[in-house]
Amino acid sequence: MTPIFPGSVDVAGQRATLGVLGGGQLGRMFVHAAQRLGYFTAVLEPDAQSPAGLVSHHHIQTGYDDPAGLAQLAHLCQAITTEFENVPAQTLQTLALTRPVAPGAAVVGIAQNRIEEKAHFAACAAVSGVTCAPYAVIETPAQLQAVQDDRADLLPGILKTARMGYDGKGQIRVKTAGELAAAWAELGSVACVLEKMLPLAAECSVLVARGWDGRVVSFAPQRNVHVGGILAVTHAYEGNMPIALADRARDAAIAIAHHLGYVGVLCVEFFVVDDGSAHGDLVVNEMAPRPHNSGHYTIDACDASQFDLQVHAMAGLPLPQLRQHSPAIMLNLLGDVWFDAAGQPQEPDWYSVLSLPGTHLHLYGKLQARPGRKMGHLTITGPDVASVKTVARRAAGLLGLPGQDAI
């Protein structure tokens, strides 16, 4: 691919413009990164008040499958990406007929469907060195009955919809065959996977960027803490997990990206399973074909952020050498922070929080707070891990955030 240089102007007088499908916070941070380099940006998003649309040079307010909107996006942009994996794969295929699209429709399609995703993980296990949890596909009553009759080893387990599940949605824990049948009915008898519940010791994720030329760079693994299925705390510093396990996770994520022929930023999430060994075993959970909530700390703690990498990869620029200059902890800010214990609206105590050393507040420009809605994040950086943890605990206490016992 011929690089698209920032600030360049083509023969028709059009400035180098990068496009993104989706107007949420990930799109907003992508737009900021692209604009800082000197690109114009275009966002295709139906919401008139979307976080990314509000800060972009161009906001195409149409649906993701609108032919006129897609044609306008392709006309404005020299390359296009997506901020979330549930954009229709056909949309990416259509745009790829005339413009570089990263990541491509095929790999986004795999990430959209847990059945295909797990099949991919199994297919590349020989090169990645990790596999997923034992599972079974349930798409028909016959498959449900077969699992009930022959796969008792999968119980207790978690039944997950094959499509559209995220942040703990579309998932039900089941202990018995009867609970499994009831859960499948509750989920609408749609295509699902039943995963065996494993004794988890920790969760981690790895961010990888791969260019059109196959070159790869990656950040060190982040250790993540989830509350209610939603990321609450990310630990990003040397020693956040055993070195051998971190190296294995990093190597596995890179192998998965190569196996996909991926272009762009990819996040691979892993479970650390307590298998009785000193450091535990590693199991791949899922992947996100985009920047990820657990990588937001890179904006403040690294020379180049995950969004900088997304811009570089899609535009065909050299991928920078990555360096984390400060230990960091990221705290997710959900809409709950904007309500008191009685459910009444309140303004968070930003003055006290921002008085703490090394605090970096990022609010996403969403106009209405709702419980469970991702409204922003707070990253704490410092000269050493101990001071970062101290400030993170104080900030979490001031805001009443979950997961404080894991900081």
Salt bridges, closest charged atoms under 4 A:
GLU85 OE1 - ARG290 NE 2.56
ASP153 OD1 - ARG151 NE 3.09
ASP167 OD2 - LYS374 NZ 3.36
GLU195 OE2 - LYS118 NZ 2.78
GLU195 OE1 - LYS160 NZ 3.17
GLU203 OE1 - HIS226 ND1 3.20
GLU269 OE2 - HIS292 NE2 3.56
ASP281 OD1 - ARG248 NH1 2.90
GLU286 OE1 - ARG114 NH2 3.78
ASP300 OD1 - HIS360 ND1 3.67
ASP300 OD2 - HIS362 NE2 2.77
ASP303 OD2 - ARG323 NE 2.81
ASP308 OD1 - ARG36 NH2 2.44
